[in-house]
Amino acid sequence: MEQLLATLRRDGYLLLRSLIPPRKVLAMRQCVCETLDAPDWAHLDTQSQRALAEQPNEAQLAVDRAAVDAGNPPPSEASLQRVFAATPLLRARIAPRARSTRQKAQSAATRSDEPSSEQLQPGVLLTGYRPVTHDPRVLDVLEGPELRRLFSRLFGQLEKQHPANGRMPSDGEWAAGPSTFNSKWCRVQSRGESTEEHTDYYRFEHFATSTGASDEGGSGDAAVDDSSRSTEPNLFTCWMPLGCLGVEHGTLTVAEGSHRLSGYRAGVYGSAECKSDNELPPDWPHWRDGDASADVSAGVWRTTSFLPGDVVVFDVRLVHASTRNETPHYRISMDTRWKPTSAVRDDMREAFKPL
């Protein structure tokens, strides 16, 4: 765990393969797809998927499903793909976008990058939609034993190296262990959609450290000792794919080392200083483009393919984005925020749930 924390501090992220049993992740995807396929959503085309599906080899499929259910050792990508292909709801294509007669006439009169029959339903952001984000199948993973164990060990190592506020928690503070945001993030991206480069820091700056805006000048006490404040963020994002994702599906990409850029300061987001790039640190262009005069190379983006059960944990400051979904299938992912319980202040307690 000490080495994992060192890697997290150096690179800004950790890629952990097969951390979650795939069967639990597929149950999460089933939950999301049930919502997308409901009559009042109608975002999935399950009928055409059934027609396109090849007749499975039942003997092989039984072996594949047993491997997915067991989870240890992790099933192969081929096994996961065959289970996906044999489950119409999980593998369903995005439904065509419903259009009025007027829209069809306008489409015929204008040039489009796609044939009119291929205009698909858009993606949706299901963050805060509790029928999905707080379904028992979803919470079994997002607040489940695998993530609790990971963050308990990670924060235990962090506490050894950097006790909150320079001291061990008092009896009046919450017990040691991880806390996670009550809100959960669920992103469903359609063909042609992606996530632009950004950092989570400016949206979560109030929760990022053991001291927040309320402690930084807001009390009117000019005698506050800045040296006693914990300014190193102890808030982390945990991202996971709900399916087999190649780069063509819209994979998470991370700007390695970008969490160490300067300019992550409180009070920027939502202030008069905000510009179009307000979710990026001020010296982001220097990292992105490099500096030939100082012999500094441009920064490095990292991405890879993902399977159900893979997890990426990253520093809240890390700049990240996604590749573009080029497929006719929804790209679905979920992410949560985690913080040591000992570092959750009184004014944060409503937002966090200790586990």
TIKE-963013 format. One line per 2 residues: their letters; for each residue x, y, z of N, C-alpha, C. Coordinates in steps of 0.2 Angstrom, whole numbers, plus 2048, in hexadecimal, padded with zeros to 3 digits. Example, Ala and Ser with C-alpha at 12.3 -4.5 7.8 and 13.67 -1.06 7.14 Angstrom:
// residues 2
AS) 842:7E4:827:83E:7EA:827:842:7F0:827  840:7F5:823:844:7FB:824:840:800:827
***
This chain:
// residues 355
ME) 804:7FA:800:800:800:800:804:806:800  80A:806:803:80F:80C:803:811:80D:7FC
QL) 812:808:7F8:814:809:7F1:80F:80C:7ED  808:80A:7EE:803:80C:7EB:802:814:7EC
LA) 802:816:7F2:801:81D:7F4:807:821:7F1  80D:81E:7F1:813:822:7EE:811:823:7E6
TL) 80F:81E:7E3:80D:81F:7DC:807:824:7DB  802:823:7DF:7FD:828:7DF:7FF:82F:7E0
RR) 804:830:7E4:807:837:7E6:80B:839:7E0  80F:835:7DD:813:836:7D7:80F:838:7D1
DG) 80B:833:7CF:808:833:7C8:801:837:7C9  7FE:837:7CE:7F7:839:7CF:7F1:834:7CE
YL) 7F3:82E:7CD:7EE:829:7CC:7F0:822:7CD  7EC:81E:7CE:7ED:816:7CE:7E8:813:7CA
LL) 7EB:80E:7C6:7E6:80A:7C2:7E7:803:7C5  7E1:801:7C8:7E0:7FA:7CB:7DC:7F5:7C7
RS) 7DF:7F0:7C5:7DB:7EB:7C1:7D7:7E6:7C5  7D1:7E5:7C3:7CD:7DF:7C6:7CC:7E0:7CD
LI) 7CC:7E6:7D0:7CB:7E8:7D7:7C4:7E5:7D9  7BF:7E6:7D5:7B8:7E5:7D6:7B6:7DE:7D2
PP) 7B2:7DA:7D5:7B0:7D4:7D1:7AB:7D6:7CB  7AD:7D4:7C5:7A9:7D6:7BF:7A2:7D5:7C0
RK) 7A0:7D0:7C3:798:7CF:7C4:795:7D4:7C7  798:7D7:7CC:795:7DD:7CF:795:7E3:7CB
VL) 79A:7E4:7C7:79A:7EA:7C2:795:7E9:7BD  794:7E3:7BA:78F:7E2:7B5:788:7E3:7B8
AM) 787:7E1:7BF:781:7E3:7C2:77F:7EA:7C2  785:7EE:7C3:784:7F5:7C3:782:7F8:7BC
RQ) 785:7F5:7B7:783:7F7:7B0:77C:7F5:7AE  77A:7EF:7B1:773:7ED:7B0:76E:7F2:7B3
CV) 770:7F4:7B9:76C:7FA:7BC:76B:800:7B8  771:802:7B5:770:808:7B1:76C:807:7AA
CE) 76E:801:7A7:76A:7FF:7A1:763:7FF:7A2  761:7FC:7A8:759:7FB:7A9:756:802:7A9
TL) 75A:807:7AC:757:80E:7AC:757:811:7A4  75C:810:7A1:75D:812:79A:757:80F:795
DA) 756:809:797:751:805:793:74A:806:795  748:809:79A:742:80A:79D:73E:80E:798
PD) 737:80D:797:733:811:792:733:818:792  734:81B:798:735:823:798:73C:825:797
WA) 740:821:795:747:823:793:748:820:78C  747:81A:78B:748:817:784:74E:819:780
HL) 754:818:784:75A:81A:781:75E:814:77E  75B:80E:77F:75F:808:77D:75B:804:777
DT) 75E:801:773:75B:7FE:76D:75D:7F6:76E  759:7F3:773:75A:7EC:775:758:7E7:76F
QS) 752:7E9:76C:750:7E5:767:755:7E4:761  758:7E9:75E:75D:7E8:759:763:7E4:75C
QR) 765:7E5:762:76A:7E1:765:769:7DA:765  763:7D8:767:761:7D1:767:761:7CE:760
AL) 75F:7D2:75B:75F:7CF:754:766:7CF:752  76B:7D3:754:772:7D3:751:776:7CE:755
AE) 774:7CC:75B:778:7C7:75F:778:7C0:75C  77E:7BE:75C:780:7B7:75A:77D:7B2:75F
QP) 77B:7AC:75C:779:7A7:761:77F:7A5:765  77F:7A5:76C:785:7A4:770:786:79C:770
NE) 78C:79A:771:78E:793:773:78D:792:77A  787:78F:77C:785:78E:782:78A:78B:787
AQ) 78D:787:785:792:783:78A:798:788:78B  79A:78C:786:79F:791:788:79D:797:78C
LA) 796:799:78A:793:79E:78E:793:79C:796  791:796:797:790:794:79E:797:794:7A2
VD) 79D:793:79E:7A3:793:7A1:7A5:79B:7A2  7A3:79F:79D:7A5:7A6:79E:7A1:7A9:7A4
RA) 79B:7A7:7A4:797:7AA:7AA:799:7A8:7B1  79B:7A1:7B1:79E:79F:7B7:7A4:7A3:7B9
AV) 7A8:7A4:7B4:7AF:7A8:7B5:7AD:7AF:7B8  7A8:7B2:7B5:7A6:7B9:7B7:7A3:7B9:7BE
DA) 79F:7B4:7BF:79C:7B3:7C6:7A1:7B2:7CB  7A6:7AE:7CA:7AC:7AC:7CF:7B0:7B2:7D0
GN) 7B2:7B5:7CB:7B6:7BC:7CB:7BD:7BB:7CD  7BF:7B5:7D0:7C6:7B4:7D2:7C8:7AD:7D0
PP) 7CD:7AC:7CB:7D0:7B2:7C8:7CC:7B6:7C3  7CE:7BC:7C2:7CA:7C0:7BD:7C8:7BD:7B7
PS) 7C2:7BD:7B4:7C1:7BA:7AE:7C4:7BE:7A8  7C5:7BB:7A3:7C9:7BE:79D:7C4:7C3:799
EA) 7C7:7C7:795:7C4:7CC:792:7BF:7C8:78D  7C1:7C3:78A:7BD:7BF:785:7B7:7BC:789
SL) 7B7:7BA:78F:7B2:7B8:793:7AD:7BD:794  7AF:7C3:796:7AB:7C9:798:7A7:7CB:791
QR) 7AB:7CB:78C:7A8:7CD:786:7A2:7C9:783  7A3:7C2:784:79E:7BD:782:798:7BE:787
VF) 799:7BF:78E:793:7C0:792:790:7C6:790  793:7CC:78F:790:7D2:78C:78C:7D0:786
AA) 78F:7CD:781:78B:7CC:77B:785:7C8:77C  785:7C4:781:77F:7BF:782:77A:7C2:786
TP) 77B:7C8:789:776:7CC:78D:774:7D2:789  76E:7D2:786:76C:7D8:781:76C:7DE:785
LL) 76A:7DF:78B:769:7E5:78E:770:7E8:790  775:7E4:792:77B:7E7:793:77F:7E9:78D
RA) 77E:7E6:787:781:7E7:781:77D:7EB:77C  777:7ED:77E:773:7F1:77A:776:7F7:776
RI) 774:7F8:770:776:7FE:76D:772:804:76F  774:80A:76E:771:810:76F:76B:811:76B
AP) 765:813:76D:75F:813:769:760:819:764  75D:819:75E:75D:81F:75A:759:825:75D
RA) 75B:82B:75C:758:830:75F:751:832:75C  74C:832:760:745:834:75D:745:83B:75A
RS) 742:83C:754:742:842:751:73B:844:74F  739:84A:74F:733:84C:74C:733:84C:744
TR) 72D:84D:741:72D:84E:73A:731:854:738  730:859:73B:734:85F:73A:73B:85E:73A
QK) 73E:85B:73F:745:859:740:747:855:73A  743:850:738:745:84C:733:746:850:72C
AQ) 741:854:72B:742:858:725:748:85D:725  74A:860:72B:74F:864:72C:756:860:72B
SA) 756:85A:72D:75C:855:72D:75D:854:725  757:853:722:758:851:71A:75B:857:716
AT) 759:85D:719:75C:863:715:763:865:717  765:862:71C:76C:865:71F:771:85F:71E
RS) 777:860:71E:77C:85B:71E:77E:859:725  77F:852:726:780:850:72C:786:84B:72C
DE) 78A:84B:731:790:846:731:78E:83F:732  787:83E:734:785:837:735:77E:836:731
PS) 77D:830:72E:776:82F:72B:771:830:730  76B:833:72D:766:835:732:764:82F:736
SE) 764:829:733:762:823:737:767:821:73D  76D:824:73D:771:823:742:772:828:747
QL) 76D:82D:747:76D:832:74D:76B:82E:753  76F:82E:758:76E:82A:75E:76C:82F:764
QP) 769:82B:769:767:82F:76F:76D:832:773  76D:837:776:773:83A:779:774:837:77F
GV) 77A:838:782:77C:836:789:778:839:78E  779:836:794:775:839:79A:77A:839:7A0
LL) 779:83E:7A4:77D:83E:7AB:778:83C:7B0  779:836:7B3:775:834:7B8:777:835:7BF
TG) 77C:83A:7C0:77E:83C:7C7:778:83E:7CB  778:83C:7D1:772:83E:7D5:76B:83B:7D4
YR) 76B:836:7CF:765:833:7CD:765:82C:7D1  762:82D:7D7:763:828:7DD:760:821:7DB
PV) 75B:821:7D6:759:81A:7D4:75E:816:7D1  763:819:7CE:769:816:7CC:76F:816:7D1
TH) 771:81C:7D3:777:81D:7D7:776:81A:7DE  770:819:7E0:770:816:7E7:76C:80F:7E7
DP) 76B:80C:7E1:769:806:7E0:76D:801:7E4  76B:7FC:7E7:76F:7F7:7EB:775:7F4:7E7
RV) 773:7F3:7E1:779:7F0:7DD:77E:7F4:7DB  77D:7FB:7DB:782:800:7DA:786:801:7E1
LD) 782:802:7E6:785:803:7ED:78A:7FD:7EF  788:7F8:7ED:78C:7F2:7EE:793:7F2:7EC
VL) 794:7F6:7E7:79B:7F8:7E4:79D:7FE:7E7  799:804:7E6:79C:80A:7E7:79D:80B:7EF
EG) 79A:808:7F3:79B:808:7FA:79D:801:7FD  79F:7FD:7F8:7A0:7F6:7FA:7A6:7F4:7FD
PE) 7A8:7EE:7FF:7AE:7EC:803:7B4:7ED:7FF  7B4:7EC:7F9:7BA:7ED:7F5:7BD:7F4:7F5
LR) 7B9:7F9:7F4:7BB:800:7F5:7BC:802:7FC  7B8:800:800:7B9:801:807:7C0:7FF:80A
RL) 7C2:7F9:808:7C8:7F6:80A:7CE:7FA:806  7CD:7FB:800:7D2:7FF:7FC:7D4:806:800
FS) 7CE:80A:801:7D0:811:804:7D1:810:80B  7CF:80B:80F:7D1:80B:816:7D9:80A:816
RL) 7DB:806:812:7E3:804:812:7E6:80A:80F  7E4:80D:80A:7E7:813:807:7E7:819:80C
FG) 7E2:81A:80F:7E1:820:814:7E5:81E:81A  7E5:818:81C:7EA:816:822:7F1:818:821
QL) 7F3:816:81B:7FA:818:819:7FB:81F:818  7F6:823:816:7F6:82A:815:7F7:82D:81C
EK) 7F3:82B:821:7F3:82D:828:7FA:82C:82B  7FD:826:82A:803:825:82D:808:82B:82A
QH) 808:82C:824:80D:831:821:80B:838:823  805:83A:823:802:841:824:7FC:841:828
PA) 7FD:841:82E:7F7:841:833:7F3:847:831  7EC:847:831:7E8:84C:830:7E9:852:835
NG) 7EB:858:831:7EC:85E:835:7F2:85D:83A  7F7:859:838:7FD:858:83C:7FC:854:842
RM) 7F6:851:843:7F5:84D:84A:7F0:848:848  7F0:843:84D:7EB:83D:84C:7E4:840:84E
PS) 7DF:83D:84C:7D8:83F:84D:7D7:83E:855  7D3:843:857:7D1:843:85E:7CB:83E:85F
DG) 7C9:83D:865:7C3:839:867:7BD:83B:864  7BC:842:863:7B6:845:861:7B6:845:85A
EW) 7BB:843:856:7BA:842:84F:7B8:83B:84D  7B6:83B:846:7B3:834:844:7B9:82F:844
AA) 7B7:829:844:7BC:823:845:7C0:823:83E  7C6:820:83F:7CA:81F:839:7C6:81B:833
GP) 7C8:81C:82D:7C5:819:828:7C3:81D:822  7C0:81B:81D:7BE:81F:817:7B7:821:817
ST) 7B6:827:814:7B0:82A:813:7AF:82B:80C  7A9:82A:809:7A7:82C:802:7A2:831:801
FN) 7A2:834:7FC:79C:839:7FB:796:835:7FA  790:838:7FD:78A:835:7FC:787:835:7F5
SK) 789:83B:7F1:788:83B:7EA:78C:836:7E6  789:833:7E1:78D:82F:7DD:78C:832:7D6
WC) 792:831:7D2:792:833:7CB:791:82E:7C6  78C:82E:7C1:78B:829:7BC:78B:82D:7B5
RV) 78F:82B:7B1:790:82E:7AA:78E:829:7A5  78A:82B:7A0:788:827:79B:789:82B:794
QS) 78E:829:791:790:82D:78B:78E:82A:784  78B:82D:780:789:82B:779:78E:82B:774
RG) 78D:829:76E:792:829:769:793:831:767  79A:832:766:79C:839:765:79D:83D:76B
ES) 79C:83A:771:79D:83E:777:7A3:83D:77B  7A6:841:77E:7AC:840:782:7AC:845:788
TE) 7B0:845:78D:7B1:84A:792:7B7:84E:791  7B7:854:791:7BC:859:790:7C1:859:796
EH) 7C7:85B:795:7CC:85B:79A:7CA:860:7A0  7CB:85D:7A6:7C9:861:7AC:7CC:85E:7B2
TD) 7CC:862:7B8:7CE:85F:7BE:7C8:85F:7C3  7C7:85B:7C7:7C2:85B:7CC:7C3:860:7D2
YY) 7C9:862:7D2:7CB:866:7D8:7C6:86C:7D9  7C5:870:7D4:7C1:876:7D5:7BA:875:7D7
RF) 7B7:870:7D5:7B0:86E:7D7:7B0:86C:7DE  7B5:869:7E1:7B6:866:7E7:7BB:869:7EC
EH) 7BD:86F:7EB:7C2:872:7EF:7C0:872:7F6  7BA:873:7F7:7B7:874:7FE:7B9:86D:802
FA) 7B9:868:7FF:7B9:861:802:7C0:85E:801  7C5:862:7FD:7CB:85F:7FB:7D0:85E:801
TS) 7D0:862:806:7D5:862:80B:7D2:861:812  7D6:861:817:7D3:861:81E:7D1:868:820
TG) 7D3:86D:81C:7D1:874:81E:7CE:876:817  7C9:87A:818:7C5:87D:812:7C4:884:812
AS) 7C0:887:80D:7BF:88E:80D:7BD:891:813  7B9:88D:817:7B7:890:81D:7BD:892:822
DE) 7C2:88E:821:7C8:88F:826:7CD:894:823  7CC:896:81C:7D2:89A:819:7CF:8A1:818
GG) 7CF:8A4:81E:7CE:8AB:81E:7C6:8AD:81F  7C2:8A8:81E:7BB:8A9:81F:7B9:8AB:826
SG) 7BD:8A9:82B:7BB:8AA:832:7BC:8B1:834  7C1:8B5:830:7C3:8BB:832:7C8:8BC:837
DA) 7CB:8B6:838:7D1:8B5:83D:7D7:8B6:839  7DB:8BB:839:7E1:8BC:835:7E7:8B9:839
AV) 7E6:8B6:83F:7EB:8B3:842:7EC:8AC:841  7E8:8A9:83D:7E8:8A2:83B:7EF:8A0:839
DD) 7F2:89B:83C:7F8:898:83A:7F8:894:834  7FA:896:82E:7F9:892:827:7FD:88C:828
SS) 803:88C:82C:807:886:82C:804:880:82F  7FE:881:832:7FA:87B:836:7F5:878:831
RS) 7F4:87B:82B:7EF:879:827:7F1:873:822  7ED:86E:821:7EF:869:81D:7EC:86B:816
TE) 7F1:86C:811:7EF:86F:80B:7F0:86A:805  7F3:864:807:7F3:85E:802:7ED:85B:801
PN) 7E9:85B:7FB:7E3:858:7FB:7E3:851:7FD  7DE:84F:801:7DD:848:803:7D6:846:801
LF) 7D4:848:7FB:7CE:846:7F8:7CF:843:7F1  7CD:83D:7F0:7CE:839:7EA:7C8:837:7E6
TC) 7C9:836:7E0:7C3:834:7DB:7C5:82D:7DA  7BF:829:7DA:7C0:822:7D8:7BB:821:7D2
WM) 7BE:81F:7CC:7BA:81E:7C6:7BA:817:7C4  7B5:814:7C1:7B4:80E:7BE:7B0:80D:7B8
PL) 7B2:809:7B3:7AE:808:7AD:7A9:802:7AF  7A3:803:7AC:79D:7FE:7AD:79D:7FA:7A6
GC) 7A2:7F7:7A4:7A2:7F3:79E:7A9:7F3:79B  7AA:7EF:796:7B1:7EE:792:7B2:7F5:78E
LG) 7B7:7F9:790:7B8:7FF:78C:7BF:7FF:789  7BF:7FF:782:7C5:801:77E:7C5:808:77D
VE) 7CA:80B:77B:7CB:812:77A:7C6:815:775  7C3:811:771:7BE:813:76C:7B7:814:770
HG) 7B6:811:776:7B0:812:77A:7B0:818:77E  7B6:81C:77F:7B6:822:783:7B9:820:78A
TL) 7C0:81E:78A:7C3:81D:790:7C5:823:794  7C6:822:79A:7C9:827:79F:7D0:828:79D
TV) 7D2:82F:79C:7D9:830:79B:7DB:835:7A0  7E2:834:7A2:7E4:838:7A8:7EB:83C:7A6
AE) 7EC:842:7A8:7F2:846:7A7:7F7:845:7AC  7FB:840:7AB:7FF:83D:7B0:804:843:7B3
GS) 803:843:7BA:807:848:7BE:804:84F:7BE  7FE:850:7BB:7FB:857:7BB:7F9:859:7C1
HR) 7F8:855:7C6:7F6:857:7CD:7FB:85B:7D1  801:85B:7CE:807:85E:7D1:808:865:7CE
LS) 803:867:7CA:804:86E:7C7:802:873:7CD  805:879:7CC:803:87E:7D1:7FC:882:7CF
GY) 7F9:885:7D3:7F3:889:7D1:7ED:886:7D4  7EE:880:7D8:7E8:87E:7DB:7E6:881:7E1
RA) 7E2:886:7E1:7E1:88B:7E6:7D9:88B:7E7  7D7:88D:7EE:7D0:88D:7EF:7CE:894:7ED
GV) 7C7:894:7EC:7C4:89A:7EA:7C4:89C:7E3  7C6:898:7DE:7C7:89A:7D7:7C0:898:7D4
YG) 7BE:892:7D5:7B8:88F:7D2:7B2:893:7D4  7AE:896:7CF:7A8:89A:7D0:7A9:8A1:7D2
SA) 7B0:8A3:7D2:7B2:8AA:7D3:7B2:8AE:7CD  7B4:8B5:7CE:7B5:8B9:7C8:7BB:8B7:7C4
EC) 7BF:8B3:7C7:7C5:8B1:7C3:7C4:8AC:7BE  7BE:8A9:7BF:7BC:8A3:7BB:7BC:8A5:7B3
KS) 7BF:8A1:7AF:7BF:8A2:7A8:7BD:89B:7A5  7BD:89A:79E:7BB:894:79B:7BF:88E:79D
DN) 7C5:88F:7A0:7C9:88A:7A2:7C9:889:7AA  7C4:88B:7AD:7C4:88B:7B4:7C4:885:7B8
EL) 7C4:87F:7B4:7C5:879:7B7:7CB:876:7B5  7D0:87A:7B4:7D7:878:7B3:7DC:87D:7B6
PP) 7E1:87B:7B9:7E6:87F:7BD:7E9:884:7B8  7EB:88A:7BA:7ED:890:7B6:7F3:88E:7B2
DW) 7F8:889:7B4:7FD:887:7B0:7FC:881:7AC  7F6:87F:7AB:7F5:879:7A7:7F8:87A:7A0
PH) 7F7:87F:79D:7FA:880:796:802:87E:796  805:880:79B:80C:87E:79C:80D:877:79C
WR) 809:873:79F:80A:86C:7A0:808:869:799  802:86B:796:7FF:868:790:804:869:78A
DG) 807:86F:78A:80B:871:784:812:870:785  815:870:78B:81C:870:78C:81F:877:78B
DA) 825:878:78C:828:87F:78C:82F:87D:789  830:87F:782:836:87D:77E:83B:882:781
SA) 83A:888:783:83F:88C:786:843:889:78C  83F:886:790:841:883:796:843:87B:795
DV) 843:879:78F:844:872:78E:83F:86D:792  839:86F:792:834:86B:796:82F:868:791
SA) 82E:862:791:82A:85E:78C:823:85F:78E  81E:85E:789:817:85E:78B:816:858:78F
GV) 810:859:793:80E:853:797:80C:84D:794  80B:848:797:809:841:795:802:83F:797
WR) 7FE:83E:792:7F7:83B:793:7F7:833:793  7F4:830:798:7F3:829:798:7EC:826:798
TT) 7EB:821:794:7E5:81E:794:7E6:816:792  7E1:812:793:7E2:80B:791:7DB:808:790
SF) 7DA:802:78F:7D4:7FF:78F:7D2:7FC:796  7CC:7FB:797:7C9:7FA:79E:7C4:7F4:79D
LP) 7C4:7F0:7A3:7BF:7EB:7A3:7BB:7EC:7AA  7B5:7E9:7AA:7B1:7E9:7B0:7B5:7E7:7B6
GD) 7B6:7EB:7BC:7BA:7E9:7C1:7C0:7ED:7C2  7C2:7F0:7BD:7C8:7F5:7BD:7C5:7FC:7C0
VV) 7CA:7FF:7C4:7C9:805:7C7:7CF:80A:7C6  7CD:810:7C6:7D3:815:7C6:7D1:81A:7CC
VF) 7D6:81B:7D0:7D6:81F:7D6:7DB:825:7D4  7D8:82B:7D5:7DD:831:7D3:7DC:837:7D8
DV) 7E1:83B:7D8:7E1:841:7DC:7DC:846:7D9  7D8:849:7DE:7D3:84E:7DC:7D6:853:7D7
RL) 7DC:854:7D7:7DF:85A:7D3:7E1:857:7CC  7E1:851:7CB:7E4:84E:7C5:7DF:850:7BF
VH) 7E2:853:7BA:7DF:855:7B3:7DD:84E:7B0  7D7:84D:7AE:7D5:847:7AA:7CF:849:7A5
AS) 7CE:844:7A1:7C9:845:79B:7C7:83E:799  7C4:83E:793:7C2:837:790:7C3:837:789
TR) 7C4:832:786:7C4:831:77F:7BD:831:77C  7BC:832:776:7B6:833:773:7B3:82C:772
NE) 7AC:82B:774:7A9:825:772:7A7:825:76B  7AA:820:767:7A9:81F:760:7A4:819:75E
TP) 7A1:817:763:79D:810:762:796:812:763  792:80D:761:78A:80E:762:788:80B:768
HY) 78C:80B:76D:78A:808:774:78C:80E:779  788:80E:77E:789:813:783:78F:811:787
RI) 793:816:789:799:816:78D:797:818:794  797:813:799:794:814:79F:79A:814:7A5
SM) 79A:819:7A9:79F:818:7AE:79C:81B:7B5  79F:81A:7BA:79D:81D:7C1:7A3:81F:7C4
DT) 7A3:824:7C8:7A8:827:7CC:7A6:829:7D3  7AA:829:7D8:7A8:82B:7DF:7AE:82F:7E2
RW) 7AD:833:7E7:7B3:836:7EB:7B4:833:7F2  7BA:833:7F4:7BC:830:7FA:7C1:834:7FE
KP) 7C0:834:804:7C4:838:809:7C5:835:810  7CB:835:813:7CB:832:81A:7C6:835:81E
TS) 7C3:831:822:7BE:833:827:7C0:838:82C  7C7:837:82E:7CA:83C:833:7CA:843:830
AV) 7CA:843:829:7CB:84A:826:7C5:84D:824  7BF:84A:826:7B8:84D:824:7B6:852:82A
RD) 7B6:858:828:7B4:85D:82D:7AD:85D:82E  7AB:861:833:7A4:861:835:79F:864:82F
DM) 7A2:869:82C:79E:86B:826:79E:867:820  7A1:861:820:7A1:85C:81B:79D:856:81C
RE) 79B:855:822:798:84F:824:791:84D:821  78D:852:81F:787:851:81B:789:84E:814
AF) 78F:850:811:790:84E:80A:794:847:80A  796:845:810:79A:83F:810:797:839:814
KP) 798:833:812:796:82D:816:79C:829:818  79D:828:81F:7A2:824:821:7A1:81D:820
L) 7A6:819:81E:7A5:812:81D:7A9:80E:822
***
